[in-house]
C-alpha cells in the first residue's frame, strides 16, 4: 500500500501544519505488470470553501507498474476526483 499525506505548512512553519487530505493506494491485482488499484481518499473540512470533511473511494484500472511512482500518484489523484464521497 502507498500512503500519501497532504499538509498545509503556513509560511513553511511545521508547528502550524494542518492536514488537508490523504490518499491510500492499494494494489488489487497481485502486483501484476499492469495492475489495478483501490483508491481511498479523505479530505479535511475546508473553512475557505465551507465544505465538510469527507471520505471516498474509487478504482484505478490498467496502470503499467514500469513507471515512476509519481505517475501512479498522478493517476490516483486524478481518479480521486471521480470518487464517490460521503460527507462526515
N, C-alpha and C positions, 0 to 999 in steps of 0.2 A: 504494500500500500504506500502511496505517496500522499503526504500531508502538506498543504500549503497554507500558511497563516498570513493574513494581510493586516498590518497595523499602521496606524497613523502616528507619526512622531512629530508633533508640532515643533517647528524650528529645529528639528533634529534631536530634541530632548527625549532620551529614553525614559526618564522618570515621568514624563507626561503622556507616554504612549497609551493608545487605546485600541482594542481590537475592532476591525471593520468586518472581517469575514474569514471563513475557512473553506478550503476545497479539499475533499478527500477523493482520491483516485484509486480504485481497486481493480486489478486485472481480473476479468471474468472468463478468461479463456486459456487457463493453464500456461500462461507465458508463451503462447504461440507467436510465430514470427509476425503475423498480422493478427492483432488482438482486439478484443472488445473490453470495455471498461465500464464499471458502475461509478457514477459520479454523485457525490453527496455534497451539497453546498449549504452554508449557513451564513447569514448576514446579521450584523448587529443593528439595533434600531438606529435610525439616522435622523437627528433633530433638524438638520438643514432641509431635508426633503419631506420631513414629517411622516416617515414610513416606520412601521414597527419591525421588530426582529422577525426573521423568517428562516425557514429551512426548506430544502427541496432536493429533488433527485432527478437524474436522467441517465441516459446511456450513451456511450461513445462507441461507435462501431468502426471496424476495419482500420485500425491505426497500425502503421508499419513501425515496429519497435526498433528498426535500424535507423533511428533518427535521434537527434538531441532531445534531452529531457524537456527543453523549452518548447519544442514542437508539440509534445504531449500536453504540457501545461497550457499552451495556447489553444489547442483544440478542446481541452476540457473546459477552459474558461469560456470559450465560445458556446460550447454545448450547455453550459450552466445558464446561459441567457434564455434557454428554452425549457428550463426545469419547471416541474410542477411544484409551486411553492405553497407552503402553509404558513400563514401569519401566526406568530406566537403571542 
